[in-house]
């Protein structure tokens, strides 16, 4: 198994780890990469800050009904504008 990973793969694993989607081996490779890569440590730190900020802001998404109503209203307005 390859322990050394390129930065783009480390970024991808960092993102997956943030959402608890990475495997044990992916996390292990990421941690080894972070030992020697200052740029990826900064990326990971900023990624954590962003996730914490969004979590603290308690951002709520629209439910499916609201999204569908908004989409229909938008399509109607677009059709009216094209007439």
Secondary structure, DSSP 8 states (H G I E B T S, - for coil): ------HHHHHHHHHHHHTT---HHHHHHHHHHHHH-HHHHHHHHHHHHHHHHHHHHT-----HHHHHHHHHHHHHHHHHHH-
